[in-house]
Amino acid sequence: LFRQPYTQLETVINERVENYVRDHGVPLLFGGYDRQHNKEFNTFFFLQPTGQLQTYHKSKLLMFGEYIPGAESIQFFKDAFPQVGNFGHGVGPQVLELTTQNGNKTTRVAPIICYEALFTNFLVDSARNNSQLILNITNDSWFGQWGEPQLHLALTIFRSIETRLPMLRSTNTGISTLITANGEITHATGIGTQEIMNVNVPITPPIWSLVKAWGDWFGPFALVMGLLGLAILCRMLGLAHFENLLNFKRNRHAKLISKIK
């Protein structure tokens, strides 16, 4: 809990973070926990050398990992699953301003935490609000080194392609990387290794995209086209079956007349 420590150890960690940012004169962006109105949040902190602090609270929480449906009103659920978090939901997509080292320029960034990067419309709302960069912090340590880290990154790439925004992605166990606006992965780190990634992030004027204009249109469009194709196929098969049945009855009727004659 940053700036709201429960223990003496947390107080020491808070002081180290504050001193580091002030002494080096650079902003620090990091994950942690925040508390408001007796509720804790999974939080992305933006700490400036001046001491100014901006916070982003995760909005899309992982069910049965960060919250249990109904636990707010049913104490039994909390007691039965004490290992599951009970975080509050943030307000949704936000755009924060990050001041660069010289203090003369700000960059509008869209912060997202972990699997929020899987939701197209979540990032589209930020892109429409003139964000220039996506910042993603992720914890993939739960799943080991194989499969999930690679899959999570692969799915995240689409958010940069759809919004035409670069993305800086920092994970605690890898894979950290810079993703350009066209989906290219650069400077990717390994998994389970300590590394420093020093990159120049290309900030460009807004680029139009169909997804920013229409939202997450592809999924519903594909569903409608699939259902339409299925209906046409069923109709074609139904007509063919009806025609075969009609021909069978005609042939049978013709044979019956032939026998009578």
Secondary structure as a PSIPRED ss2 file (coil, helix, strand):
# PSIPRED VFORMAT (PSIPRED V4.0)

   1 L C   1.000  0.000  0.000
   2 F C   1.000  0.000  0.000
   3 R C   1.000  0.000  0.000
   4 Q C   1.000  0.000  0.000
   5 P C   1.000  0.000  0.000
   6 Y C   1.000  0.000  0.000
   7 T C   1.000  0.000  0.000
   8 Q H   0.000  1.000  0.000
   9 L H   0.000  1.000  0.000
  10 E H   0.000  1.000  0.000
  11 T H   0.000  1.000  0.000
  12 V H   0.000  1.000  0.000
  13 I H   0.000  1.000  0.000
  14 N H   0.000  1.000  0.000
  15 E H   0.000  1.000  0.000
  16 R H   0.000  1.000  0.000
  17 V H   0.000  1.000  0.000
  18 E H   0.000  1.000  0.000
  19 N H   0.000  1.000  0.000
  20 Y H   0.000  1.000  0.000
  21 V H   0.000  1.000  0.000
  22 R H   0.000  1.000  0.000
  23 D H   0.000  1.000  0.000
  24 H H   0.000  1.000  0.000
  25 G C   1.000  0.000  0.000
  26 V C   1.000  0.000  0.000
  27 P C   1.000  0.000  0.000
  28 L E   0.000  0.000  1.000
  29 L E   0.000  0.000  1.000
  30 F E   0.000  0.000  1.000
  31 G E   0.000  0.000  1.000
  32 G E   0.000  0.000  1.000
  33 Y E   0.000  0.000  1.000
  34 D E   0.000  0.000  1.000
  35 R E   0.000  0.000  1.000
  36 Q E   0.000  0.000  1.000
  37 H C   1.000  0.000  0.000
  38 N C   1.000  0.000  0.000
  39 K E   0.000  0.000  1.000
  40 E E   0.000  0.000  1.000
  41 F E   0.000  0.000  1.000
  42 N E   0.000  0.000  1.000
  43 T E   0.000  0.000  1.000
  44 F E   0.000  0.000  1.000
  45 F E   0.000  0.000  1.000
  46 F E   0.000  0.000  1.000
  47 L E   0.000  0.000  1.000
  48 Q C   1.000  0.000  0.000
  49 P C   1.000  0.000  0.000
  50 T C   1.000  0.000  0.000
  51 G C   1.000  0.000  0.000
  52 Q C   1.000  0.000  0.000
  53 L E   0.000  0.000  1.000
  54 Q E   0.000  0.000  1.000
  55 T E   0.000  0.000  1.000
  56 Y E   0.000  0.000  1.000
  57 H E   0.000  0.000  1.000
  58 K C   1.000  0.000  0.000
  59 S C   1.000  0.000  0.000
  60 K C   1.000  0.000  0.000
  61 L C   1.000  0.000  0.000
  62 L C   1.000  0.000  0.000
  63 M E   0.000  0.000  1.000
  64 F C   1.000  0.000  0.000
  65 G C   1.000  0.000  0.000
  66 E C   1.000  0.000  0.000
  67 Y E   0.000  0.000  1.000
  68 I C   1.000  0.000  0.000
  69 P C   1.000  0.000  0.000
  70 G C   1.000  0.000  0.000
  71 A C   1.000  0.000  0.000
  72 E C   1.000  0.000  0.000
  73 S C   1.000  0.000  0.000
  74 I C   1.000  0.000  0.000
  75 Q H   0.000  1.000  0.000
  76 F H   0.000  1.000  0.000
  77 F H   0.000  1.000  0.000
  78 K H   0.000  1.000  0.000
  79 D H   0.000  1.000  0.000
  80 A H   0.000  1.000  0.000
  81 F C   1.000  0.000  0.000
  82 P C   1.000  0.000  0.000
  83 Q C   1.000  0.000  0.000
  84 V C   1.000  0.000  0.000
  85 G C   1.000  0.000  0.000
  86 N C   1.000  0.000  0.000
  87 F C   1.000  0.000  0.000
  88 G C   1.000  0.000  0.000
  89 H C   1.000  0.000  0.000
  90 G C   1.000  0.000  0.000
  91 V C   1.000  0.000  0.000
  92 G C   1.000  0.000  0.000
  93 P C   1.000  0.000  0.000
  94 Q C   1.000  0.000  0.000
  95 V C   1.000  0.000  0.000
  96 L E   0.000  0.000  1.000
  97 E E   0.000  0.000  1.000
  98 L E   0.000  0.000  1.000
  99 T E   0.000  0.000  1.000
 100 T C   1.000  0.000  0.000
 101 Q C   1.000  0.000  0.000
 102 N C   1.000  0.000  0.000
 103 G C   1.000  0.000  0.000
 104 N C   1.000  0.000  0.000
 105 K C   1.000  0.000  0.000
 106 T E   0.000  0.000  1.000
 107 T E   0.000  0.000  1.000
 108 R E   0.000  0.000  1.000
 109 V E   0.000  0.000  1.000
 110 A E   0.000  0.000  1.000
 111 P E   0.000  0.000  1.000
 112 I E   0.000  0.000  1.000
 113 I E   0.000  0.000  1.000
 114 C H   0.000  1.000  0.000
 115 Y H   0.000  1.000  0.000
 116 E H   0.000  1.000  0.000
 117 A H   0.000  1.000  0.000
 118 L H   0.000  1.000  0.000
 119 F C   1.000  0.000  0.000
 120 T H   0.000  1.000  0.000
 121 N H   0.000  1.000  0.000
 122 F H   0.000  1.000  0.000
 123 L H   0.000  1.000  0.000
 124 V H   0.000  1.000  0.000
 125 D H   0.000  1.000  0.000
 126 S H   0.000  1.000  0.000
 127 A H   0.000  1.000  0.000
 128 R H   0.000  1.000  0.000
 129 N C   1.000  0.000  0.000
 130 N C   1.000  0.000  0.000
 131 S C   1.000  0.000  0.000
 132 Q C   1.000  0.000  0.000
 133 L E   0.000  0.000  1.000
 134 I E   0.000  0.000  1.000
 135 L E   0.000  0.000  1.000
 136 N E   0.000  0.000  1.000
 137 I E   0.000  0.000  1.000
 138 T E   0.000  0.000  1.000
 139 N C   1.000  0.000  0.000
 140 D C   1.000  0.000  0.000
 141 S H   0.000  1.000  0.000
 142 W H   0.000  1.000  0.000
 143 F H   0.000  1.000  0.000
 144 G C   1.000  0.000  0.000
 145 Q C   1.000  0.000  0.000
 146 W C   1.000  0.000  0.000
 147 G C   1.000  0.000  0.000
 148 E H   0.000  1.000  0.000
 149 P H   0.000  1.000  0.000
 150 Q H   0.000  1.000  0.000
 151 L H   0.000  1.000  0.000
 152 H H   0.000  1.000  0.000
 153 L H   0.000  1.000  0.000
 154 A H   0.000  1.000  0.000
 155 L H   0.000  1.000  0.000
 156 T H   0.000  1.000  0.000
 157 I H   0.000  1.000  0.000
 158 F H   0.000  1.000  0.000
 159 R H   0.000  1.000  0.000
 160 S H   0.000  1.000  0.000
 161 I H   0.000  1.000  0.000
 162 E H   0.000  1.000  0.000
 163 T H   0.000  1.000  0.000
 164 R C   1.000  0.000  0.000
 165 L C   1.000  0.000  0.000
 166 P C   1.000  0.000  0.000
 167 M E   0.000  0.000  1.000
 168 L E   0.000  0.000  1.000
 169 R E   0.000  0.000  1.000
 170 S E   0.000  0.000  1.000
 171 T E   0.000  0.000  1.000
 172 N C   1.000  0.000  0.000
 173 T C   1.000  0.000  0.000
 174 G C   1.000  0.000  0.000
 175 I C   1.000  0.000  0.000
 176 S C   1.000  0.000  0.000
 177 T E   0.000  0.000  1.000
 178 L E   0.000  0.000  1.000
 179 I E   0.000  0.000  1.000
 180 T C   1.000  0.000  0.000
 181 A C   1.000  0.000  0.000
 182 N C   1.000  0.000  0.000
 183 G C   1.000  0.000  0.000
 184 E C   1.000  0.000  0.000
 185 I E   0.000  0.000  1.000
 186 T E   0.000  0.000  1.000
 187 H C   1.000  0.000  0.000
 188 A C   1.000  0.000  0.000
 189 T C   1.000  0.000  0.000
 190 G C   1.000  0.000  0.000
 191 I C   1.000  0.000  0.000
 192 G C   1.000  0.000  0.000
 193 T C   1.000  0.000  0.000
 194 Q C   1.000  0.000  0.000
 195 E C   1.000  0.000  0.000
 196 I C   1.000  0.000  0.000
 197 M C   1.000  0.000  0.000
 198 N C   1.000  0.000  0.000
 199 V C   1.000  0.000  0.000
 200 N C   1.000  0.000  0.000
 201 V C   1.000  0.000  0.000
 202 P C   1.000  0.000  0.000
 203 I C   1.000  0.000  0.000
 204 T C   1.000  0.000  0.000
 205 P C   1.000  0.000  0.000
 206 P C   1.000  0.000  0.000
 207 I C   1.000  0.000  0.000
 208 W C   1.000  0.000  0.000
 209 S C   1.000  0.000  0.000
 210 L H   0.000  1.000  0.000
 211 V H   0.000  1.000  0.000
 212 K H   0.000  1.000  0.000
 213 A H   0.000  1.000  0.000
 214 W H   0.000  1.000  0.000
 215 G C   1.000  0.000  0.000
 216 D C   1.000  0.000  0.000
 217 W C   1.000  0.000  0.000
 218 F H   0.000  1.000  0.000
 219 G H   0.000  1.000  0.000
 220 P H   0.000  1.000  0.000
 221 F H   0.000  1.000  0.000
 222 A H   0.000  1.000  0.000
 223 L H   0.000  1.000  0.000
 224 V H   0.000  1.000  0.000
 225 M H   0.000  1.000  0.000
 226 G H   0.000  1.000  0.000
 227 L H   0.000  1.000  0.000
 228 L H   0.000  1.000  0.000
 229 G H   0.000  1.000  0.000
 230 L H   0.000  1.000  0.000
 231 A H   0.000  1.000  0.000
 232 I H   0.000  1.000  0.000
 233 L H   0.000  1.000  0.000
 234 C H   0.000  1.000  0.000
 235 R H   0.000  1.000  0.000
 236 M H   0.000  1.000  0.000
 237 L H   0.000  1.000  0.000
 238 G H   0.000  1.000  0.000
 239 L H   0.000  1.000  0.000
 240 A H   0.000  1.000  0.000
 241 H H   0.000  1.000  0.000
 242 F H   0.000  1.000  0.000
 243 E H   0.000  1.000  0.000
 244 N H   0.000  1.000  0.000
 245 L H   0.000  1.000  0.000
 246 L H   0.000  1.000  0.000
 247 N H   0.000  1.000  0.000
 248 F H   0.000  1.000  0.000
 249 K H   0.000  1.000  0.000
 250 R H   0.000  1.000  0.000
 251 N H   0.000  1.000  0.000
 252 R H   0.000  1.000  0.000
 253 H H   0.000  1.000  0.000
 254 A H   0.000  1.000  0.000
 255 K H   0.000  1.000  0.000
 256 L H   0.000  1.000  0.000
 257 I H   0.000  1.000  0.000
 258 S H   0.000  1.000  0.000
 259 K H   0.000  1.000  0.000
 260 I H   0.000  1.000  0.000
 261 K C   1.000  0.000  0.000
